[in-house]
């Protein structure tokens, strides 16, 4: 994991947030290559699950919503994690994480039972100090809307993107009038005031979600649920995640979210352990019925043909972009060879690679090679967009740099190019080199 974090910093994928001022825990900034990788992943999500289907629609809802949204959804009352404080330095920690780090399974444990285990096991804080009394901590970031700062102006940064979809369900039905079943997708920011963010970008305070709420007739939910699980496994494999490193966890009743009747977590074998990558939940009609009660608006769907009325049930596949980026990087990262021949390579699928090609003149002090290489660069740039230029150092060092950032192909213009119009194309994964006519690139 340390090698991957180092590569991300060194090559411009991901930087610690506000680093020049000493940083801010749980925040990360995406550099040029990280942003391209992130965009490619999210574009792939849209291509697969929205553009490639006839039953999907996308929205982009506001980050700050009416606080009644979070009261109706249960977040104000229940969106909390167990917190415990170091009694000496007053640092706060996730109690369940401390217990897990001590090798204790916390699934299904109440706050009181976790507190009892702290005393029974004599657990200390990470700094070796005694721990105080545990309590629940609401993770929503609060703010104030408008010029007056009082209880009447309190609002929250959204802790999930799902409610932005649910509050627009009626708008979609009334304007698009889709056939049931249909889905609404959203990609966007969410915010959680994590007590102890950790494991690189896996658990942070600001992150992106790629979420779908799929509205259906309750009699069909089981078949559709299994189909979504299969579709997501296929997509994850297409992104380079080995099937043997992904695992389905059937979440037991006591561990499911309050809105879920069934949840499968797809876990991934990260270098820091097996962790949740995404979840697929059957939310029943929980959210729409809550909105109907709290707002007074009718959430029924009227069938176009039979005119039958029902409040749809919902299947929710939800995945965090950052957790997926981390899984993709871990799957793609490889070290090959030994000694001077050792290389680090990111074997990213071509559609995810930040750059599709790197173009180089064999020698940068030969104007005729540079001019021809610029011509080739412009041709590829016009067609593919994601193309980079590199004339720094010898050709071997350039290859190593491009291997490390996952560029699938390196194109080199040499003296032979000037004679016959062919260039050397070197493959990232096999390191094989072939001559290709510029016109055929």
For each residue, the residues with C-beta under 8 A, 3 or more apart:
1: 4 5 199 200 270 271 272 330
2: 5 6
3: 6 7 333 335 344
4: 1 7 8 200 271 329 330 333
5: 1 2 8 9 200
6: 2 3 9 10
7: 3 4 10 11 13 333 344 346 404
8: 4 5 11 13 14 34 329
9: 5 6 13 14 15 16
10: 6 7
11: 7 8 33 401 404 405
12: 31 32 33 34
13: 7 8 9 30 31 33 34 37 329 405
14: 8 9 28 29 30 31 34 200 201
15: 9 19 28 29 30 31
16: 9 19 23 27 28 29
17: 23 24 27 28 29
18: 21 22 23 24 27
19: 15 16 22 23 29
20:
21: 18
22: 18 19
23: 16 17 18 19 27
24: 17 18 27
25: 197 205
26: 194 197 203 204 205 206
27: 16 17 18 23 24 204 205 206
28: 14 15 16 17 201 204 322
29: 14 15 16 17 19
30: 13 14 15 34 35 38
31: 12 13 14 15 34 35
32: 12 35 36 354
33: 11 12 13 36 37 354 355 405
34: 8 12 13 14 30 31 37 38 325
35: 30 31 32 38 39
36: 32 33 39 40 354 355 386
37: 13 33 34 40 41 325 328 348 352 353 354
38: 30 34 35 41 42 208 321 325
39: 35 36 42 43
40: 36 37 43 44 351 352 353 354
41: 37 38 44 45 239 321 324 325 328 352
42: 38 39 45 46 187 208 210 321
43: 39 40 46 47
44: 40 41 47 48 235 239 351 352
45: 41 42 48 49 50 185 187 210
46: 42 43 49 50 51 58 185 187
47: 43 44 50 51 52
48: 44 45 51 52 235
49: 45 46 52 53 56 183 185 212 231 235
50: 45 46 47 53 56 57 58 185
51: 46 47 48
52: 47 48 49
53: 49 50 56 183
54:
55: 178 179 181 182 183
56: 49 50 53 182 183 184 185 212
57: 50 172 176 178 182 183 184 185
58: 46 50 184 185 186 187
59: 164 165 168 172 184 185 186
60: 186 187 188
61: 65 161 164 165 167 168 186 188
62: 65 164
63: 157 158 188 189 191
64: 143 145 155 156 157 158
65: 61 62 69 70 155 156 158 163 164 167
66: 69 155
67: 70 71 76 154 155 156
68: 71 72 294 295
69: 65 66 72 73 163 167
70: 65 67 73 75 76 79 140 156 159 163
71: 67 68 75 76 77 294
72: 68 69 290 291 293 294 295
73: 69 70 163 166 259 287 290
74: 77 78 79 258 259 290
75: 70 71 78 79 140 156 159
76: 67 70 71 79 138 140
77: 71 74
78: 74 75 258
79: 70 74 75 76 138 139 140 159
80: 136 137 138 139
81: 94 96 136 137 139 194 195
82: 94 95 96 111 114 134 135 136 137
83: 92 93 94 95 134 135 136 137 195
84: 92 93 95 98 115 118 131 132 133 134 135
85: 90 91 92 93 131 132
86: 89 90 91 92 93 125 127 129 130 131 132
87: 90 129 130 131 132
88: 125 127 129 130
89: 86 125 127 129
90: 85 86 87
91: 85 86 125 127
92: 83 84 85 86 137 195 196
93: 83 84 85 86 97 98 125 126 131 195 196
94: 81 82 83 97 98 194 195 196
95: 82 83 84 98 99 111 114 115 118 134
96: 81 82 99 100 106 109 114
97: 93 94 100 101 196 198
98: 84 93 94 95 101 102 118 123 125 126 131
99: 95 96 102 104 106 109 114 117 118 123
100: 96 97 103 104 105 106
101: 97 98
102: 98 99 121 123
103: 100
104: 99 100 117 121
105: 100
106: 96 99 100 109 114
107: 252 254 255
108: 252 254 255
109: 96 99 106 113 114 117
110: 113 114
111: 82 95 114 115 134 135 136
112: 115 116
113: 109 110 116 117
114: 82 95 96 99 106 109 110 111 117 118 134
115: 84 95 111 112 118 119 133 134
116: 112 113 119 120
117: 99 104 109 113 114 120 121 123
118: 84 95 98 99 114 115 121 123 131 134
119: 115 116 122
120: 116 117
121: 102 104 117 118
122: 119
123: 98 99 102 117 118 131
124: 127 128 129 130 131
125: 86 88 89 91 93 98 128 129 130 131
126: 93 98
127: 86 88 89 91 124
128: 124 125
129: 86 87 88 89 124 125
130: 86 87 88 124 125
131: 84 85 86 87 93 98 118 123 124 125
132: 84 85 86 87
133: 84 115
134: 82 83 84 95 111 114 115 118
135: 82 83 84 111
136: 80 81 82 83 111
137: 80 81 82 83 92 193 195
138: 76 79 80 193
139: 79 80 81 159 192 193 194 195
140: 70 75 76 79 156 157 159 191 192 193
141: 156 157 159 191 192 193 205
142: 154 155 156
143: 64 154 155 156 157
144: 148 149 150 153 154 155
145: 64 153 155
146: 153
147:
148: 144 152 153
149: 144 153
150: 144 153
151: 154
152: 148
153: 144 145 146 148 149 150
154: 67 142 143 144 151
155: 64 65 66 67 142 143 144 145
156: 64 65 67 70 75 140 141 142 143 159
157: 63 64 140 141 143 191
158: 63 64 65 161 163 164 189 190 191
159: 70 75 79 139 140 141 156 190 191 192
160: 163 190 209 211 318
161: 61 158 164 165 186 187 188 189 190 209 211
162: 165 166 211 213 287 316 318
163: 65 69 70 73 158 160 166 167 287
164: 59 61 62 65 158 161 167 168 186 188
165: 59 61 161 162 168 169 184 185 186 211 213
166: 73 162 163 169 213 287 288 291
167: 61 65 69 163 164 291
168: 59 61 164 165 171 172 184
169: 165 166 172 173 184 213 215 288 291 299
170: 173 174 297 299
171: 168 174 175
172: 57 59 168 169 175 176 178 182 184
173: 169 170 176 177 178 301
174: 170 171 177
175: 171 172
176: 57 172 173
177: 173 174 304
178: 55 57 172 173 182
179: 55 182 304
180: 215 216 217 301 303 312
181: 55 214 215 216 217 220 224 312
182: 55 56 57 172 178 179 214 215
183: 49 53 55 56 57 212 213 214 215
184: 56 57 58 59 165 168 169 172 212 213 215
185: 45 46 49 50 56 57 58 59 165 210 211 212
186: 58 59 60 61 161 164 165 209 211
187: 42 45 46 58 60 161 208 209 210 211 321
188: 60 61 63 161 164 208 209
189: 63 158 161 206 207 208
190: 158 159 160 161 206 207 208 209
191: 63 140 141 157 158 159 205 206 207
192: 139 140 141 159 205 207
193: 137 138 139 140 141 205
194: 26 81 94 139 197 203 204 205
195: 81 83 92 93 94 137 139
196: 92 93 94 97
197: 25 26 194 203 204 205
198: 97 202 203
199: 1 202 203 270 272 275
200: 1 4 5 14 326
201: 14 28 204 207 322 323 325 326
202: 198 199 270 272 275 322 323 326
203: 26 194 197 198 199
204: 26 27 28 194 197 201 207 322
205: 25 26 27 141 191 192 193 194 197
206: 26 27 189 190 191
207: 189 190 191 192 201 204 320 321 322
208: 38 42 187 188 189 190 320 321 322
209: 160 161 186 187 188 190 318 319 320 321
210: 42 45 185 187 318 319 320 321 324
211: 160 161 162 165 185 186 187 316 317 318 319
212: 49 56 183 184 185 316 317 318
213: 162 165 166 169 183 184 283 287 314 315 316
214: 181 182 183 224 228 314 315 316 317
215: 169 180 181 182 183 184 301 312 313 314
216: 180 181 220 221 224 312 313 314 315
217: 180 181 220 221 310 312 313
218: 221 284 285 310 312 313
219:
220: 181 216 217 223 224
221: 216 217 218 224 225 282 313 315
222: 225 226
223: 220 226 227
224: 181 214 216 220 221 227 228 315
225: 221 222 228 229 262 280 282 315
226: 222 223 229 230
227: 223 224 230 231
228: 214 224 225 231 232 280 315 317
229: 225 226 232 233 248 264 266 280
230: 226 227 233 234
231: 49 227 228 234 235
232: 228 229 235 236 266 278 280 317 319
233: 229 230 236 237 243 246 266
234: 230 231 237 238
235: 44 48 49 231 232 238 239
236: 232 233 239 241 246 266 277 327
237: 233 234 240 241 242 243
238: 234 235 349
239: 41 44 235 236 324 328 331 349 352
240: 237 328 331 332 347 348 349 352
241: 236 237 245 246 268 327 328 331
242: 237 245 246 331
243: 233 237 246
244:
245: 241 242 268 269 331
246: 233 236 241 242 243 266 267 268 269 277
247: 266 267 268 269 274
248: 229 264 265 266 267
249: 264 265 266 267 276
250: 263 264
251: 255 256 260 262 263 264 265 279
252: 107 108 255 256
253: 256
254: 107 108
255: 107 108 251 252
256: 251 252 253 260 261 262 263 281
257: 260 263 281
258: 74 78
259: 73 74 281 283 284 286 287
260: 251 256 257 263 281 282 283
261: 256 282 283 284
262: 225 251 256 281 282
263: 250 251 256 257 260 279 280 281 282
264: 229 248 249 250 251 279 280
265: 248 249 251 276 277 278 279
266: 229 232 233 236 246 247 248 249 276 277 278 279 280
267: 246 247 248 249 274 275 276 277
268: 241 245 246 247 274 275 277 323 327 330
269: 245 246 247 273 274
270: 1 199 202 273 274 275 326 327 330
271: 1 4 330
272: 1 199 202 275
273: 269 270
274: 247 267 268 269 270
275: 199 202 267 268 270 272 323
276: 249 265 266 267 279 323
277: 236 246 265 266 267 268 319 323 324 327
278: 232 265 266 317 318 319 320 323 324
279: 251 263 264 265 266 276 316 317 318
280: 225 228 229 232 263 264 266 315 316 317 318
281: 256 257 259 260 262 263 315 316 318
282: 221 225 260 261 262 263 313 314 315 316
283: 213 259 260 261 286 287 313 314 315 316
284: 218 259 261 313 314
285: 218 288 289 311 312 313 314
286: 259 283 289 290 314
287: 73 162 163 166 213 259 283 290 291 314
288: 166 169 285 291 292 299 311 312 314
289: 285 286 292 293 299 311
290: 72 73 74 286 287 293 294
291: 72 166 167 169 287 288 294 295 297 299
292: 288 289 295 296 297 298 299 311
293: 72 289 290
294: 68 71 72 290 291
295: 68 72 291 292
296: 292
297: 170 291 292
298: 292
299: 169 170 288 289 291 292 311
300: 309 310 311
301: 173 180 215 309 310 311 312
302: 307 308 309
303: 180 306 307 308 309 310
304: 177 179
305:
306: 303
307: 302 303
308: 302 303
309: 300 301 302 303
310: 217 218 300 301 303
311: 285 288 289 292 299 300 301
312: 180 181 215 216 217 218 285 288 301
313: 215 216 217 218 221 282 283 284 285
314: 213 214 215 216 282 283 284 285 286 287 288
315: 213 214 216 221 224 225 228 280 281 282 283
316: 162 211 212 213 214 279 280 281 282 283
317: 211 212 214 228 232 278 279 280
318: 160 162 209 210 211 212 278 279 280 281
319: 209 210 211 232 277 278 323 324
320: 207 208 209 210 278 323 324
321: 38 41 42 187 207 208 209 210 324 325
322: 28 201 202 204 207 208 325 326
323: 201 202 268 275 276 277 278 319 320 326 327
324: 41 210 239 277 278 319 320 321 327 328
325: 34 37 38 41 201 321 322 328 329
326: 200 201 202 270 322 323 329 330
327: 236 241 268 270 277 323 324 330 331
328: 37 41 239 240 241 324 325 331 332 348 352
329: 4 8 13 325 326 332 333 346
330: 1 4 268 270 271 326 327 333
331: 239 240 241 242 245 327 328
332: 240 328 329 346 347 348 406
333: 3 4 7 329 330 344 345 346
334: 344 345 346 347
335: 3 342 343 344 345
336: 342 343 345
337: 341 342 343
338: 341 342
339: 342
340:
341: 337 338
342: 335 336 337 338 339
343: 335 336 337 400 403 404
344: 3 7 333 334 335 400 403 404
345: 333 334 335 336 403 404 406 428 429
346: 7 329 332 333 334 353 403 404 405 406
347: 240 332 334 406 428 429
348: 37 240 328 332 352 353 406 408
349: 238 239 240 352 353
350: 353 356 408
351: 40 44
352: 37 40 41 44 239 240 328 348 349 406
353: 37 40 346 348 349 350 356 386 406 407 408
354: 32 33 36 37 40 386 405 406 407
355: 33 36 358 386 387 388 402 405 406 407
356: 350 353 380 384 385 386 387 407 408 409
357: 380 384 386 387 388 407 408 409 410 411
358: 355 387 388 389 390 398 402 407 409 410 411
359: 373 376 377 380 387 388 389 390 411 412 413
360: 373 389 390 391 395 398 410 411 412 413
361: 364 366 369 370 372 373 391 412 413
362: 366 369 395 412 413 414 415
363: 366 369
364: 361 369 370 391 392
365:
366: 361 362 363 369 370
367: 370 371
368: 371 372 418
369: 361 362 363 364 366 372 373 413 414 415 417 418
370: 361 364 366 367 373 374 391
371: 367 368 374 375
372: 361 368 369 375 376 413 417 418
373: 359 360 361 369 370 376 377 389 391 413
374: 370 371 377 378
375: 371 372 378 379
376: 359 372 373 379 380 411 413 423 438 441
377: 359 373 374 380 381 387 389
378: 374 375 381 382
379: 375 376 382 383 438 441
380: 356 357 359 376 377 383 384 387 411 441
381: 377 378 384 385 387
382: 378 379
383: 379 380
384: 356 357 380 381 387
385: 356 381
386: 36 353 354 355 356 357
387: 355 356 357 358 359 377 380 381 384
388: 355 357 358 359 402 407
389: 358 359 360 373 377
390: 358 359 360 398 401 402
391: 360 361 364 370 373 398
392: 364 397 398
393: 397 398
394: 397 398
395: 360 362 398 399 412
396: 399 400
397: 392 393 394 400 401
398: 358 360 390 391 392 393 394 395 401 402 410
399: 395 396 402 403 410 426 431
400: 343 344 396 397 403 404
401: 11 390 397 398 404 405
402: 355 358 388 390 398 399 405 407 410 428
403: 343 344 345 346 399 400 406 407 428
404: 7 11 343 344 345 346 400 401
405: 11 13 33 346 354 355 401 402
406: 332 345 346 347 348 352 353 354 355 403 428
407: 353 354 355 356 357 358 388 402 403 410 428
408: 348 350 353 356 357 427 428 429
409: 356 357 358 425 426 427 428
410: 357 358 360 398 399 402 407 425 426 428
411: 357 358 359 360 376 380 423 424 425 426 441
412: 359 360 361 362 395 423 424 425 426
413: 359 360 361 362 369 372 373 376 417 423
414: 362 369 417 423 424
415: 362 369 418 419
416: 419 420 422 435
417: 369 372 413 414 420 421 422 423 438
418: 368 369 372 415
419: 415 416
420: 416 417
421: 417 437 438 439
422: 416 417 435 436 437 438
423: 376 411 412 413 414 417 435 436 438 441
424: 411 412 414 433 434 435
425: 409 410 411 412 433 434 435 436 441
426: 399 409 410 411 412 431 432 433
427: 408 409 430 431 432 433
428: 345 347 402 403 406 407 408 409 410 431
429: 345 347 408
430: 427
431: 399 426 427 428
432: 426 427
433: 424 425 426 427
434: 424 425
435: 416 422 423 424 425
436: 422 423 425 440 441
437: 421 422 440 441
438: 376 379 417 421 422 423 441
439: 421
440: 436 437
441: 376 379 380 411 423 425 436 437 438
